[in-house]
């Protein structure tokens, strides 16, 4: 039978207040009882729709709470998404269009094959659920050439069912070693069965050869720091979501991540004393480890991770739930954008990448910061006018970045990010400033090391930029990247900030 996908898109401006699944105000005398009834109804509805291959996407708009945790099972179990937008504008409608075109199939089963003598699969994270009996039978039958008889291999204990089949999905596996690998390589295989939108059953197999080395240096150079960072981030977000974003648990997870980076650096980087002499420390209670380039990227990723919405104390529960839900279903590239902002400015010669640091606010008249789900366009105020009103200049700059984004950065991306104009001196600017590294808290020498463009300027102009930055923004309790490294007993040396 055809497995045609049915998609339902719900656009709302607040939580459900009438009918089944509705939740009253928190001062209602039976609030707890009615909330449990609503959650039970949502879970039953999700199960009913999942059996019929119906996907539910929910889009919230406006400044009213949507009660995301209650609606989350409906989107998670059916393979849909739950996104929030500030207004019912073109960004919302662009997301609706991309949501409609993102699917490539349904009823997917994924299985992982690896040497059981050498590895254990500890955790699988992503848009997954246990394999249903119906899809298990069908995958086994297709493995037998379409018959229901024997002869084909059964699914392993690592098999999972995908909630949907779409572009830019990411499945993360955490493996542990059981024993040393005797040869110079091992193999890893992924099998996927899914029904395409035209009703045909597809089977894909990917086999990868993984080289083995006994050299620590060769090993660390072969590791993709962004992929490792995304893996650590997904495991961390699963933990804080289980704890309902408890402040104590979030702080503990952030400390564990910092300790993990230190442990990696301790095994693969030289140890140095933190004084000016730079003497190698042989007997030191907790020696400072020098971060080389490949580990500095991973450390900076973890630093940015602690500054995302999921780990922020003052963020709304709906924001945290939407962010984590989307992060756990995305691939490495999209996850990296959500954690580590990508900054660029459009100059006469084309786009120029910038570090995600606050010094860019002084060095550039305008630039774009892509945070995955949101894009912010910074426009420095025109000192000759001295006004924060949006004029032709600001509209022209925003239109230029909009055109660049739609032509070069948004093709195939879901959801389409919401664009925000952030003019210097306006309230919107705080959203952009909060994601930039506060290098103003570092010494001028450290700032020049971190931002290569700053170090190439004339000393007078460089000092003017630094002085203007320090005078425009106050120092905060939040550490800069260098300060965070020192708190973790790490040293960046003269490493520049990474550019995504």
C-alpha positions in Angstrom: 0.0 0.0 0.0 1.1 3.6 -0.6 2.7 5.3 2.3 1.7 8.8 1.2 2.6 11.4 3.8 -0.1 13.7 5.2 1.0 17.0 6.7 -1.0 19.2 9.0 0.3 22.7 9.8 -1.1 24.6 12.8 -0.5 28.3 13.2 -1.5 29.7 16.6 -1.1 32.9 18.7 -1.3 31.4 22.2 -2.0 28.2 24.1 -5.1 26.1 23.7 -7.9 27.4 25.9 -11.0 25.6 24.5 -11.9 22.0 23.7 -9.9 18.8 24.3 -6.3 19.4 25.3 -7.0 22.9 26.6 -5.3 24.1 29.8 -6.8 26.8 32.1 -5.0 29.6 33.8 -2.5 28.6 36.5 -4.8 30.1 39.2 -7.6 27.6 38.3 -8.4 25.4 41.4 -8.1 22.2 39.2 -5.1 23.3 37.2 -2.8 20.3 37.9 -5.6 17.8 37.2 -6.7 19.5 34.0 -3.0 19.8 32.8 -2.5 16.1 33.2 -5.7 15.4 31.3 -4.5 17.7 28.5 -1.1 15.9 28.3 -2.8 12.5 28.2 -5.1 13.7 25.3 -2.1 15.1 23.3 -0.2 11.8 23.7 -3.2 9.8 22.6 -3.7 12.1 19.6 -0.1 11.8 18.6 -0.3 8.0 18.7 -3.4 8.1 16.6 -1.8 10.3 14.0 1.5 8.5 13.9 -0.3 5.2 13.0 -1.7 7.0 10.0 1.6 8.6 8.8 0.3 12.1 9.6 2.9 14.8 10.5 1.9 17.8 12.6 3.9 21.0 12.4 3.0 23.8 14.9 4.0 27.4 14.4 3.5 29.9 17.1 3.5 33.7 16.4 3.1 36.8 18.5 4.3 37.5 22.0 1.9 35.1 23.8 3.1 31.9 25.5 2.3 28.8 23.4 2.7 26.2 26.2 5.3 24.3 24.1 6.0 21.5 26.7 2.4 20.4 26.4 2.4 20.4 22.6 5.8 18.9 22.2 4.8 15.2 22.2 2.4 15.9 19.3 5.2 17.2 17.0 8.0 14.9 18.4 6.1 11.6 17.9 4.6 12.5 14.5 7.9 13.8 13.1 6.8 17.4 12.9 8.4 20.6 14.3 7.4 23.2 16.7 8.7 26.7 15.9 8.0 30.2 17.3 8.1 33.6 15.5 7.6 37.1 16.8 5.1 38.2 14.2 2.7 36.9 11.5 5.1 38.2 8.9 7.0 37.0 5.8 9.5 35.0 7.9 6.6 32.9 9.2 5.2 32.3 5.8 8.6 31.4 4.4 8.9 28.8 7.2 5.5 27.3 6.2 6.7 27.0 2.6 10.0 25.3 3.5 8.2 23.0 6.0 5.9 21.7 3.2 8.9 20.9 0.9 11.3 19.3 3.4 10.1 15.7 3.5 11.5 12.9 1.3 9.7 9.9 2.9 8.2 8.3 5.9 8.2 5.0 8.0 12.0 4.9 8.1 14.0 2.3 10.0 17.7 2.8 10.6 20.1 0.1 11.8 23.8 0.3 12.8 26.3 -2.6 12.3 29.7 -2.6 14.0 32.1 -5.0 15.6 30.4 -6.2 18.8 33.8 -7.4 20.0 35.2 -3.9 20.0 32.3 -1.4 20.5 29.2 -0.8 22.6 26.5 1.6 21.5 25.8 3.6 24.7 23.3 6.2 23.4 21.5 7.2 20.2 20.2 10.8 20.0 18.0 12.3 17.3 14.4 12.2 15.9 14.0 8.6 16.7 11.7 6.2 18.6 11.5 2.4 19.1 10.8 0.4 16.0 7.2 -0.5 15.7 6.2 -4.1 15.0 4.8 -3.2 11.6 7.9 -1.4 10.3 10.2 -4.1 11.8 8.3 -6.8 9.8 8.4 -4.7 6.7 12.2 -3.9 6.9 13.0 -7.6 7.5 10.7 -8.6 4.5 12.5 -6.1 2.2 15.8 -7.5 3.4 14.6 -10.9 2.2 13.9 -9.5 -1.3 10.2 -8.5 -0.6 9.1 -11.9 0.8 8.1 -12.6 4.3 10.0 -15.8 4.6 13.4 -16.5 6.1 16.9 -15.9 4.7 17.3 -12.2 5.5 19.2 -10.8 8.5 17.2 -9.6 11.4 17.4 -6.1 12.7 20.0 -5.6 15.4 19.5 -4.2 18.9 20.7 -0.9 17.6 17.8 -0.5 15.2 15.6 2.6 15.6 12.7 4.1 13.8 12.9 7.7 12.5 9.9 10.0 13.3 10.2 11.4 9.7 12.5 11.3 6.7 13.7 14.8 5.7 16.8 16.8 4.7 19.3 17.8 7.4 18.4 15.2 10.0 21.2 14.1 12.3 21.5 10.9 14.3 24.2 10.9 17.0 25.8 7.7 18.3 27.9 7.5 21.5 30.2 4.5 21.4 32.5 3.0 24.0 35.5 0.8 23.4 35.3 -2.7 24.8 38.8 -3.8 23.6 41.7 -2.7 21.5 41.2 -3.2 17.7 43.9 -5.6 16.5 44.1 -4.5 12.9 44.8 -1.1 11.2 41.1 -0.4 10.6 37.5 -1.3 11.4 34.2 -0.9 9.6 31.0 0.8 10.4 27.7 0.3 8.4 24.4 2.1 8.4 21.2 0.6 6.8 18.1 2.7 6.2 14.7 1.5 5.0 12.0 4.1 4.2 8.9 4.7 2.1 9.3 7.5 -0.4 6.5 9.9 -1.0 5.5 8.1 -4.2 4.9 4.9 -2.2 8.0 3.0 -3.2 10.1 1.2 -0.5 13.7 2.3 -0.5 16.8 0.6 1.0 20.1 2.4 1.4 23.4 1.0 2.8 26.5 3.1 3.7 29.7 1.4 4.8 32.6 3.4 6.2 36.2 2.2 6.8 37.6 3.8 10.0 41.4 3.8 10.3 43.1 2.9 13.6 46.2 4.5 15.0 48.2 4.3 18.2 49.5 7.9 17.8 47.7 10.4 19.9 48.8 13.3 17.6 47.5 11.5 14.5 44.3 10.7 16.3 43.5 14.2 17.4 44.3 15.6 13.9 41.8 13.2 12.4 38.9 14.3 14.6 36.4 16.9 13.4 36.1 19.3 16.4 32.6 20.6 15.3 31.3 17.0 15.1 32.7 16.2 18.5 31.2 19.5 19.9 27.8 18.7 18.5 27.9 15.2 20.0 28.8 16.6 23.4 26.1 19.3 23.0 23.3 16.8 22.2 24.1 14.6 25.1 24.2 17.6 27.4 20.8 18.9 26.1 19.2 15.5 26.7 20.4 15.7 30.3 19.1 19.2 31.0 15.8 18.5 29.3 15.2 15.4 31.5 15.9 17.7 34.5 13.4 20.3 33.2 16.1 22.9 32.9 16.8 22.9 36.6 19.4 25.6 37.4 21.4 23.2 39.5 21.5 20.6 36.8 22.4 23.1 34.1 25.3 24.5 36.1 26.5 20.9 36.7 26.3 20.0 33.0 28.3 23.2 32.1 31.0 22.3 34.6 31.1 18.7 33.3 31.6 20.0 29.8 34.5 22.3 30.8 36.1 19.4 32.8 35.7 17.2 29.7 37.6 19.7 27.5 40.3 19.9 30.2 40.7 16.2 30.3 41.0 16.0 26.5 43.6 18.8 26.5 45.5 17.2 29.4 46.0 14.0 27.3 46.8 15.6 24.0 48.4 19.0 24.8 51.5 20.2 26.6 51.3 21.4 30.1 52.6 24.8 31.0 52.7 26.9 34.1 50.5 30.0 34.0 53.2 32.5 34.8 55.1 34.7 32.4 58.1 32.4 32.4 56.2 29.6 30.7 58.2 26.9 32.5 57.0 23.3 31.8 55.3 22.0 35.0 56.2 18.5 36.0 54.7 18.5 39.5 51.6 20.7 39.6 48.2 20.1 41.3 46.3 21.0 38.2 48.6 22.1 35.4 47.5 24.6 32.8 47.1 22.9 29.4 48.0 24.8 26.2 45.2 24.5 23.6 46.5 23.8 20.1 44.4 24.9 17.1 42.3 21.7 16.8 41.4 21.7 20.5 40.9 25.5 20.7 38.0 25.1 18.2 36.4 22.5 20.3 36.9 24.6 23.5 35.4 27.6 21.8 32.4 25.6 20.7 31.7 24.4 24.3 32.1 28.0 25.5 29.4 29.2 23.0 27.2 26.3 24.0 27.0 27.5 27.5 25.7 30.9 26.2 22.8 29.5 24.2 19.1 29.7 25.1 19.1 26.2 26.5 21.6 27.1 29.2 20.4 30.6 29.9 18.7 31.1 33.2 16.3 34.0 32.1 15.1 32.4 28.9 11.4 31.4 28.7 10.5 27.7 28.9 9.0 27.8 25.5 12.2 29.1 24.0 14.3 26.5 25.6 12.0 23.6 24.6 11.8 24.8 20.9 15.6 25.3 20.7 16.4 21.9 22.2 13.8 20.0 20.2 15.2 21.5 16.9 18.8 21.0 17.9 18.4 17.3 18.7 16.9 16.6 15.2 19.5 18.6 13.1 22.7 17.6 11.4 26.2 18.9 12.3 26.1 22.0 10.1 22.8 23.3 11.4 23.6 22.5 15.0 27.0 24.3 14.7 25.2 27.4 13.5 22.8 27.3 16.4 25.6 27.1 18.9 28.4 29.2 17.3 27.1 32.3 15.5 28.4 32.9 12.1 29.2 36.6 11.4 30.0 38.2 8.1 30.0 41.7 6.5 29.3 42.5 2.9 32.1 44.6 1.5 32.9 45.9 -2.0 34.8 42.6 -2.8 32.0 40.4 -1.4 31.3 38.7 2.0 34.1 38.8 4.7 33.9 36.5 7.6 34.2 37.9 11.1 34.8 36.4 14.6 31.7 36.3 16.8 33.2 38.9 19.1 32.0 42.3 20.4 34.9 44.1 18.8 33.0 43.7 15.5 30.5 46.3 16.8 33.2 48.9 16.6 35.2 47.7 13.6 32.2 47.4 11.2 29.5 49.7 10.1 27.2 46.8 9.6 27.3 43.0 9.6 25.1 39.9 9.7 25.1 37.3 12.5 23.5 33.9 11.6 22.4 32.0 14.7 20.5 29.2 12.9 17.0 30.0 13.9 17.5 33.8 13.9 19.5 36.2 11.8 20.5 39.6 13.2 21.7 42.5 11.0 23.7 45.0 13.0 23.8 48.6 11.8 26.0 51.2 13.5 24.2 54.5 14.2 24.9 57.4 11.9 26.7 59.9 14.2 25.9 62.7 11.8 22.2 62.1 12.3 22.2 60.8 15.9 18.8 59.1 15.5 17.8 55.5 16.2 14.8 55.7 13.8 14.8 53.3 10.8 15.5 55.3 7.7 16.4 54.6 4.1 20.0 53.8 5.0 19.0 51.1 7.4 16.3 49.7 5.1 18.8 49.5 2.3 21.4 47.6 4.4 18.7 45.2 5.7 17.5 44.6 2.1 21.1 43.9 1.0 21.6 41.2 3.6 18.2 39.8 3.0 19.0 39.3 -0.7 22.3 37.7 0.1 20.8 35.3 2.6 18.0 34.1 0.3 20.4 33.6 -2.6 23.4 32.0 -0.9 22.6 30.8 2.7 19.0 29.8 2.9 18.6 27.3 0.1 17.3 24.0 1.6 17.4 25.3 5.1 14.5 24.5 7.5 13.2 26.4 9.2 13.8 29.6 7.5 15.4 31.9 10.1 13.7 35.1 11.3 15.5 38.3 10.3 16.0 41.1 12.9 17.3 44.6 12.4 19.5 45.6 15.3 20.4 49.3 15.2 23.0 50.6 17.7 21.2 52.2 20.7 17.9 50.3 20.2 16.4 47.5 22.3 16.9 44.9 19.6 20.7 45.3 19.8 20.8 43.5 23.1 19.9 40.2 21.4 22.9 40.4 19.1 25.3 41.7 21.8 24.4 38.8 24.1 25.7 36.2 21.6 29.0 38.0 20.9 32.1 37.1 23.0 32.8 40.0 25.4 36.4 40.6 24.5 36.2 44.0 26.1 37.1 42.3 29.3 40.5 41.1 27.9 43.7 43.1 27.7 44.5 45.0 24.4 47.2 42.4 23.7 44.8 39.5 24.1 42.2 41.3 21.9 44.8 41.7 19.1 45.7 38.0 19.3 42.1 36.9 19.2 41.0 39.2 16.3 43.5 39.1 13.4 41.8 42.0 11.7 42.4 44.1 14.8 46.1 43.1 15.0 46.7 44.3 11.4 45.5 47.8 12.1 47.8 50.8 12.9 48.4 51.0 16.7 46.5 54.3 16.9 43.4 53.1 15.1 43.5 49.8 17.0 43.6 51.5 20.4 40.8 53.8 19.3 38.6 50.8 18.5 39.4 49.1 21.9 38.9 52.4 23.8 35.5 53.0 22.1 34.4 49.4 22.8 35.3 49.6 26.5 33.6 53.0 26.9 30.5 51.9 25.1 29.8 48.6 26.9 30.2 47.7 30.6 32.1 44.6 31.8 29.7 41.8 32.8 29.8 38.8 35.2 29.9 36.6 32.1 33.5 35.6 31.3 35.1 36.2 28.0 36.5 33.1 26.2 40.0 33.8 27.6 38.6 34.2 31.1 36.6 31.0 30.7 39.8 29.2 29.6 41.7 30.5 32.7 38.9 29.3 35.0 39.2 25.9 33.4 43.0 25.8 33.6 43.4 26.1 29.9 45.6 28.5 27.9 45.0 29.7 24.3 48.4 31.2 23.9 48.2 33.5 20.8 45.4 31.5 19.2 42.9 33.7 17.3 39.2 33.2 17.7 37.7 30.7 15.3 35.4 31.7 12.4 32.6 29.3 11.5 
